[in-house]
Amino acid sequence: MPANLTAEAKAKWQLAQISKNPKEKLQAYAEFLAEVPPHKGNERLRAQVKTKIAELKQEIMTRRGRHGGGKSPWSVEREGAAQVMILGLTNTGKSSLLRSLTNAQVTVASYEHTTQHPIPGILQFQDIQIQLVEVPAPRLARTGRYELQPEAIDLIHHCDGLIVLVDLTNDPNRQLELITNTLEEADISIQKPLSRVEIILTKGSGEIRVATTSTQSSVSHAQIRELLHSYGVGNALVRIYGSASIDDVEDAVLENVTLYKPTLLVANKIDLYSAREISSMFIGNIPTSLPTAITSCLTGQGLTAIGSKLFESLGLIRVYTKEPNDSKPSDHPFVVHAGTTVRELASSIHTNLAERYRYSRIWGSTSKFAGERVGPEHVLGDQDIVEIHTT
């Protein structure tokens, strides 16, 4: 059911999105909430906004409690082509996995909740780097449910994907269920939805571009542009996966959706006899849409496959650029999402490059022949080489 929000409510939402000051953002969300009619169709939206308000209040209190403006131990500076959070219950081997895959200096111990704050490390996959961050395990609350700390939820919201780690020797099905339920409590899903809408705010001169991966969508590009303009969004890339309605687009604008995070399931401790017995039964129960790796941090089994599986699950591709008069492409690729067009690549490199774009030449899996001349809507593939010509 659409929210049917007034122009005043939309203006308050826009103010909340552009505000950088937590107090101003909090005030804008509170005023927006007051404008949202409390009928059944808006229950989820109201709950979502109340959660945002609670998080902002916590952020303001945390800032007040800091002495000398010190950096929060939960602050993780992004590095590499993508940022991936490692989740799992305590003693499943998260620290061992991080130490085995990256350069991180991490303490590995047999007692519970060894990790108190997020620990980052860099995984080298071929010619790119992926940042892995171990997140402190969720704790069992008085309600009997596992809960993630608000800071952990914030990290997950802003990362590119997840590794969910389970211990094959300790009822892995139950572990996966507990982690999944804990994430669902925070409106985060590891199951890829049949349809979804992704809105990426861009810089430019008032252009809203729409990219669809299916002909099933019932919403027109004109409807999408009109809706986004009503919320004050003037520059954006809207990606529609599967069949989506205008209500789905509005939900995406309002962030009134379950957030999907591409996830790699890692089942650890396959080296143990009991784990080998249960592994086949466990894997048989996993949805085929959830990529899985079977590993042993002790022996190293399965660890070399993590990079490629993670890269694929994140839906990333590498694109190399080449100057028109050069014989070789750049050594370092641009890492973008699968489905990216030449125009989108040009925009991500520099706004002027997209504005002055004439045509491109392509070498790689998506070209019919080496050096094929293509237009701005050509969809790129992994390890393509692109030569962009401008006016």
C-alpha positions as CSV (number, residue, x, y, z in Angstrom):
1,M,0.0,0.0,0.0
2,P,1.5,3.4,-1.0
3,A,2.2,5.9,1.8
4,N,0.2,8.7,0.1
5,L,2.4,11.3,1.8
6,T,1.7,15.0,1.6
7,A,4.1,17.5,0.1
8,E,4.9,18.7,3.6
9,A,5.9,15.2,4.6
10,K,8.1,14.7,1.5
11,A,9.8,18.0,2.3
12,K,10.6,16.8,5.8
13,W,12.0,13.6,4.4
14,Q,14.2,15.4,2.0
15,L,15.5,17.6,4.8
16,A,16.3,14.5,6.9
17,Q,18.3,13.1,4.0
18,I,20.4,16.1,3.3
19,S,21.0,17.1,7.0
20,K,24.5,16.3,8.2
21,N,24.0,17.4,11.8
22,P,22.5,14.5,13.9
23,K,20.3,16.9,15.9
24,E,18.9,18.5,12.7
25,K,18.4,15.1,11.2
26,L,16.6,13.9,14.3
27,Q,14.3,16.9,14.3
28,A,13.4,16.4,10.6
29,Y,12.6,12.7,11.1
30,A,10.4,13.6,14.1
31,E,8.5,16.1,12.0
32,F,8.3,13.7,9.1
33,L,6.8,11.0,11.5
34,A,4.2,13.5,12.6
35,E,3.1,13.9,9.0
36,V,2.7,10.2,8.3
37,P,-0.9,9.0,8.8
38,P,-1.0,6.2,11.5
39,H,-3.0,3.8,9.4
40,K,-2.2,0.1,8.8
41,G,-0.5,0.7,5.4
42,N,2.1,2.9,7.0
43,E,2.9,0.8,10.1
44,R,6.2,-0.5,8.6
45,L,7.3,3.0,7.5
46,R,6.5,4.5,11.0
47,A,8.4,1.7,12.7
48,Q,11.3,2.3,10.4
49,V,11.4,6.0,11.1
50,K,11.1,5.4,14.9
51,T,14.2,3.1,14.6
52,K,16.1,5.8,12.8
53,I,15.1,8.3,15.6
54,A,16.3,5.9,18.3
55,E,19.6,5.4,16.5
56,L,20.1,9.1,16.1
57,K,19.4,9.7,19.8
58,Q,22.0,7.0,20.7
59,E,24.5,8.6,18.3
60,I,24.0,12.0,20.0
61,M,24.4,10.5,23.5
62,T,27.5,8.6,22.4
63,R,29.1,11.8,21.0
64,R,28.3,13.6,24.2
65,G,30.0,10.8,26.2
66,R,33.3,11.0,24.3
67,H,36.1,13.0,25.9
68,G,38.2,15.2,23.7
69,G,36.3,14.1,20.5
70,G,38.2,10.8,20.3
71,K,37.5,8.3,17.5
72,S,34.9,5.6,18.2
73,P,36.3,2.1,18.4
74,W,33.4,1.1,16.1
75,S,34.6,3.4,13.4
76,V,36.0,1.4,10.4
77,E,37.6,3.3,7.6
78,R,36.7,1.7,4.2
79,E,39.5,0.3,2.1
80,G,39.7,-1.7,-1.1
81,A,37.1,-2.4,-3.7
82,A,34.4,-3.6,-1.3
83,Q,33.8,-3.9,2.4
84,V,32.5,-7.2,3.8
85,M,31.4,-7.9,7.4
86,I,32.1,-11.3,9.0
87,L,29.1,-12.4,11.2
88,G,28.7,-15.4,13.4
89,L,27.9,-16.6,16.9
90,T,30.7,-16.6,19.4
91,N,33.5,-19.3,19.1
92,T,32.6,-20.2,15.5
93,G,36.0,-19.1,14.2
94,K,35.5,-15.6,12.9
95,S,38.9,-14.4,14.3
96,S,40.6,-17.5,12.8
97,L,39.0,-16.9,9.4
98,L,40.0,-13.2,9.4
99,R,43.6,-14.1,10.4
100,S,43.8,-16.8,7.8
101,L,42.6,-14.6,4.9
102,T,44.1,-11.2,5.7
103,N,46.9,-9.3,7.3
104,A,44.9,-8.5,10.4
105,Q,46.5,-8.8,13.8
106,V,43.7,-10.6,15.7
107,T,43.5,-12.5,19.0
108,V,42.2,-16.0,18.7
109,A,41.0,-17.6,22.0
110,S,38.7,-20.4,23.2
111,Y,36.7,-18.2,25.5
112,E,33.5,-16.5,24.4
113,H,33.2,-12.9,23.0
114,T,37.0,-12.5,22.4
115,T,36.3,-9.7,19.9
116,Q,34.8,-6.6,21.5
117,H,35.1,-4.2,18.6
118,P,35.3,-4.6,14.8
119,I,38.6,-5.7,13.4
120,P,39.5,-5.0,9.8
121,G,41.8,-6.9,7.4
122,I,42.6,-6.9,3.7
123,L,41.9,-10.0,1.5
124,Q,43.9,-9.9,-1.8
125,F,41.9,-11.4,-4.6
126,Q,43.9,-11.4,-7.9
127,D,44.5,-7.7,-8.7
128,I,42.0,-6.2,-6.2
129,Q,41.6,-5.9,-2.5
130,I,38.5,-6.7,-0.4
131,Q,38.2,-5.4,3.1
132,L,37.0,-8.0,5.7
133,V,35.7,-6.8,9.1
134,E,35.1,-9.1,12.0
135,V,32.0,-7.9,13.8
136,P,31.6,-8.8,17.5
137,A,29.2,-11.7,18.0
138,P,25.5,-10.9,18.9
139,R,24.7,-11.5,22.5
140,L,21.9,-13.4,24.1
141,A,19.4,-10.8,25.5
142,R,17.0,-11.2,28.4
143,T,14.3,-11.9,25.9
144,G,16.1,-15.1,24.9
145,R,16.9,-13.7,21.4
146,Y,20.3,-12.8,20.1
147,E,20.8,-9.1,19.5
148,L,23.4,-7.1,17.6
149,Q,24.7,-3.9,19.0
150,P,23.3,-0.7,17.3
151,E,26.9,0.1,16.1
152,A,27.1,-3.3,14.5
153,I,23.8,-2.8,12.7
154,D,25.1,0.5,11.4
155,L,28.2,-1.2,10.0
156,I,26.1,-3.8,8.3
157,H,23.8,-1.2,6.8
158,H,26.7,0.5,5.1
159,C,28.8,-2.4,4.0
160,D,28.8,-4.1,0.6
161,G,28.2,-7.7,1.7
162,L,28.4,-10.3,4.4
163,I,30.2,-13.5,5.3
164,V,28.1,-15.6,7.7
165,L,30.3,-18.1,9.5
166,V,28.9,-21.3,11.1
167,D,30.7,-24.0,13.1
168,L,29.9,-27.4,11.5
169,T,30.5,-29.2,14.9
170,N,27.8,-27.3,16.7
171,D,24.3,-27.5,15.0
172,P,25.1,-25.3,12.0
173,N,21.4,-25.1,10.9
174,R,20.5,-23.6,14.3
175,Q,23.4,-21.1,14.1
176,L,22.3,-20.0,10.6
177,E,18.7,-19.6,11.8
178,L,19.8,-17.5,14.8
179,I,21.9,-15.2,12.7
180,T,19.2,-14.9,10.0
181,N,16.6,-14.1,12.6
182,T,18.9,-11.5,14.3
183,L,19.4,-9.8,11.0
184,E,15.7,-9.9,10.1
185,E,15.0,-8.1,13.4
186,A,17.1,-5.2,12.0
187,D,15.3,-5.5,8.6
188,I,18.3,-7.0,6.9
189,S,18.0,-10.1,4.6
190,I,20.7,-12.5,3.2
191,Q,18.2,-14.0,0.7
192,K,18.2,-12.3,-2.7
193,P,14.6,-11.0,-3.4
194,L,12.8,-11.8,-6.6
195,S,12.4,-8.1,-7.2
196,R,14.0,-5.0,-5.7
197,V,14.7,-1.3,-6.4
198,E,18.1,0.3,-5.8
199,I,18.5,4.1,-5.8
200,I,22.0,5.5,-6.1
201,L,22.3,9.2,-5.6
202,T,24.6,10.8,-8.1
203,K,26.2,14.2,-8.9
204,G,25.2,16.0,-12.0
205,S,22.8,18.5,-13.6
206,G,19.4,17.1,-12.7
207,E,19.3,13.7,-14.4
208,I,17.5,10.6,-13.2
209,R,18.5,7.5,-15.1
210,V,16.5,4.2,-14.9
211,A,18.1,0.8,-15.6
212,T,15.9,-2.3,-15.6
213,T,17.0,-6.0,-15.7
214,S,13.6,-7.3,-16.7
215,T,10.7,-6.4,-19.0
216,Q,8.2,-7.4,-16.3
217,S,8.3,-4.1,-14.5
218,S,4.9,-2.3,-14.7
219,V,6.2,1.1,-13.8
220,S,7.3,3.6,-16.5
221,H,10.5,5.6,-16.4
222,A,8.4,8.8,-16.4
223,Q,6.5,7.7,-13.3
224,I,9.8,7.0,-11.5
225,R,11.2,10.4,-12.4
226,E,8.1,12.2,-11.3
227,L,8.0,10.4,-8.0
228,L,11.7,11.1,-7.2
229,H,11.3,14.8,-8.2
230,S,8.4,15.0,-5.7
231,Y,10.9,13.9,-2.9
232,G,13.5,16.5,-4.1
233,V,15.7,13.9,-5.7
234,G,17.2,15.4,-8.9
235,N,20.2,13.2,-9.6
236,A,20.0,9.5,-9.2
237,L,20.5,6.1,-10.9
238,V,17.5,3.8,-10.3
239,R,18.1,0.1,-10.8
240,I,15.1,-2.2,-11.0
241,Y,15.6,-5.9,-10.6
242,G,12.6,-8.2,-11.5
243,S,9.1,-6.8,-11.6
244,A,8.5,-3.8,-9.4
245,S,5.7,-1.3,-9.0
246,I,5.7,2.4,-8.3
247,D,5.0,1.6,-4.6
248,D,8.2,-0.5,-4.6
249,V,10.1,2.6,-5.9
250,E,8.6,4.8,-3.2
251,D,9.4,2.3,-0.5
252,A,13.0,2.4,-1.8
253,V,13.1,6.2,-1.6
254,L,11.8,6.0,2.0
255,E,14.1,3.2,2.8
256,N,11.0,1.4,3.8
257,V,12.3,-2.0,2.7
258,T,14.1,-5.0,4.0
259,L,17.8,-4.3,3.1
260,Y,19.3,-7.1,1.1
261,K,23.0,-7.8,1.6
262,P,24.8,-10.2,-0.7
263,T,26.1,-13.0,1.5
264,L,28.6,-15.9,1.4
265,L,27.9,-18.7,3.9
266,V,31.1,-20.2,5.2
267,A,30.9,-23.5,7.1
268,N,34.0,-23.9,9.2
269,K,35.9,-26.8,10.9
270,I,35.4,-29.4,8.2
271,D,38.7,-30.9,9.4
272,L,36.9,-32.5,12.4
273,Y,35.4,-35.9,11.9
274,S,32.0,-34.9,13.3
275,A,31.9,-31.9,11.0
276,R,32.6,-34.1,7.9
277,E,29.6,-36.2,8.8
278,I,27.2,-33.3,9.2
279,S,28.5,-31.2,6.3
280,S,26.6,-32.9,3.5
281,M,23.3,-32.8,5.4
282,F,23.8,-29.2,6.3
283,I,24.6,-28.1,2.7
284,G,21.6,-30.0,1.5
285,N,19.3,-27.7,3.5
286,I,20.9,-24.5,2.2
287,P,18.9,-22.6,-0.5
288,T,20.7,-22.8,-3.8
289,S,20.6,-19.0,-4.0
290,L,23.0,-18.7,-1.1
291,P,26.6,-19.3,-2.1
292,T,28.5,-21.5,0.3
293,A,32.1,-22.4,1.1
294,I,33.3,-25.3,3.2
295,T,36.5,-24.5,5.1
296,S,39.0,-25.3,7.8
297,C,40.9,-22.4,9.2
298,L,43.2,-25.0,10.9
299,T,44.3,-26.9,7.8
300,G,43.5,-24.2,5.2
301,Q,41.0,-26.4,3.3
302,G,38.7,-24.3,1.2
303,L,40.2,-21.0,2.0
304,T,41.7,-20.3,-1.4
305,A,38.2,-20.4,-2.9
306,I,36.9,-17.6,-0.6
307,G,38.1,-14.7,-2.8
308,S,36.4,-15.9,-6.0
309,K,33.2,-16.9,-4.3
310,L,33.0,-13.6,-2.4
311,F,33.7,-11.6,-5.6
312,E,31.0,-13.5,-7.4
313,S,28.4,-13.2,-4.6
314,L,29.0,-9.4,-4.4
315,G,28.1,-9.1,-8.1
316,L,31.3,-7.2,-8.9
317,I,33.2,-6.9,-12.2
318,R,36.6,-5.3,-13.0
319,V,36.9,-2.9,-15.9
320,Y,40.2,-1.7,-17.2
321,T,40.5,1.6,-19.1
322,K,42.9,2.5,-22.0
323,E,43.9,5.8,-23.5
324,P,43.2,5.9,-27.3
325,N,46.9,6.1,-28.1
326,D,48.2,3.5,-25.6
327,S,48.9,-0.1,-26.5
328,K,48.2,-1.4,-23.0
329,P,45.3,-0.8,-20.5
330,S,45.7,0.5,-16.9
331,D,47.2,-1.9,-14.4
332,H,44.5,-1.2,-11.8
333,P,40.8,-1.8,-12.7
334,F,37.7,0.1,-11.8
335,V,35.5,-2.2,-9.7
336,V,31.8,-1.8,-10.4
337,H,28.6,-3.8,-10.1
338,A,27.6,-6.2,-12.8
339,G,25.2,-4.5,-15.2
340,T,27.2,-1.3,-15.3
341,T,27.1,0.6,-18.6
342,V,29.9,2.5,-20.3
343,R,28.0,5.7,-19.5
344,E,27.9,4.8,-15.8
345,L,31.6,4.0,-15.8
346,A,32.4,7.3,-17.4
347,S,30.3,9.2,-14.8
348,S,32.0,7.4,-12.0
349,I,35.4,8.4,-13.4
350,H,34.6,12.0,-13.9
351,T,31.4,14.0,-14.6
352,N,33.0,15.8,-17.5
353,L,34.0,12.5,-19.1
354,A,30.3,11.5,-19.3
355,E,29.2,14.9,-20.6
356,R,31.8,14.9,-23.4
357,Y,31.3,11.3,-24.2
358,R,31.2,10.3,-28.0
359,Y,31.8,6.6,-28.2
360,S,33.9,3.7,-26.8
361,R,35.9,0.8,-28.1
362,I,35.7,-2.5,-26.2
363,W,38.0,-5.5,-25.8
364,G,36.8,-8.5,-23.8
365,S,33.9,-10.8,-23.2
366,T,31.2,-8.3,-24.2
367,S,32.7,-7.3,-27.5
368,K,31.8,-9.0,-30.8
369,F,35.4,-8.4,-31.9
370,A,38.5,-6.8,-30.5
371,G,38.1,-3.0,-30.4
372,E,34.3,-3.0,-31.2
373,R,32.9,0.5,-31.3
374,V,29.9,0.8,-28.9
375,G,27.6,3.4,-27.4
376,P,27.0,4.7,-23.9
377,E,24.4,2.0,-23.0
378,H,26.8,-0.9,-23.7
379,V,26.8,-3.2,-20.6
380,L,30.2,-4.1,-19.4
381,G,31.6,-7.5,-18.3
382,D,34.4,-8.7,-16.0
383,Q,37.9,-7.8,-17.2
384,D,36.6,-5.8,-20.2
385,I,39.0,-3.1,-21.5
386,V,37.3,0.2,-22.4
387,E,38.7,3.0,-24.5
388,I,36.5,6.1,-24.1
389,H,36.5,8.8,-26.8
390,T,35.3,12.3,-26.1
391,T,34.6,15.5,-28.0
